Amino acid sequence: MARAYPGAVIPAPVTTEATAPPAADGPAVSAAGIDVALRLLAGRSLVALTGAGLSTDSGIPDYRGPGSTARTPMTYGEFRSGEPARRRYWARSHVGWARMRRAQPNDGHHAIAALERAGVLRGLITQNVDGLHRAAGSSAVVDLHGRIDEVVCLDCHDVSHRDRLQRRLGLLNPGFVDAAGAAVTAPDGDVQLDDTAGFRVAACEACGGVLKPHVVFFGENVPKHRVERSYALVDALTADDALLVAGSSLTVMSGLRFVKRAHRNGVPVVIVNRGTTRGDPLATLRVEAGCSETLSALATTPCARERSL
């Protein structure tokens, strides 16, 4: 069981525009909790688990954050069901990728990379598929759900870059992106688009097989080696270290299981997220604040700077 840490329990704050009441089934919540989190994490080695909330400052919407639009992503079974489903997916993805590929790392991504360079961060497990952690300079990354900038053939398993497919789809469907106009971008790199009739789907150049984005769809299993690598990072933590969760509601078990493992091992868990999470009852501390501001503050603490020297 995790031991108690000074300052880890925040008294219930008065509700104002800057603060929120404590969660009913988890630790106390406060916008002022950033300072408490910095004190709790000072001097500790970290493993980070990040979610879609980290990339919202890069213009990529999240699934379940405040103000998010409810949507039902395509499942793996639906994608494999036949040409109509794949036409619908790739038409939306063709428009979405034209926008998503322009996204740039934000301050939160850069802070995570700085913590790695400083020797504070041992490893990073990300549920995001946008590739922005690596673009910011992080190298010790487990892309748990894959990468949207890669394409895999379901028949010969050849992996290629998404930009190459984008060029092929553009030649097959001239003017399609422009015609989509102001279609709303979705978190997983596609857009909300109703009319996909007539869109032409490209086949694998190597074997003529079915192409799929190299990401884990709902209903598809995360590759075993990624899960094992992620567990190894968490299992290497001790009670003197911490698991830092940033921007994830932990709604799906693919991320929550690592919080459960850390909690079971007696490792402090600090969650930074706007809105409650499924992992709140397991957290040593949850901070109701933005990822960029909190992670930037952590990366610029004297302790983080000293360890980089």
Helices and strands as residue ranges (DSSP letters): H 33-41, E 46-50, G 52-54, G 56-58, H 76-79, H 83-100, H 107-117, E 121-126, H 132-136, E 141-143, E 146-153, E 159-161, H 162-172, H 176-180, E 211-215, H 224-235, E 242-246, H 253-264, E 269-272, G 280-282, E 285-287, H 291-299, H 302-307
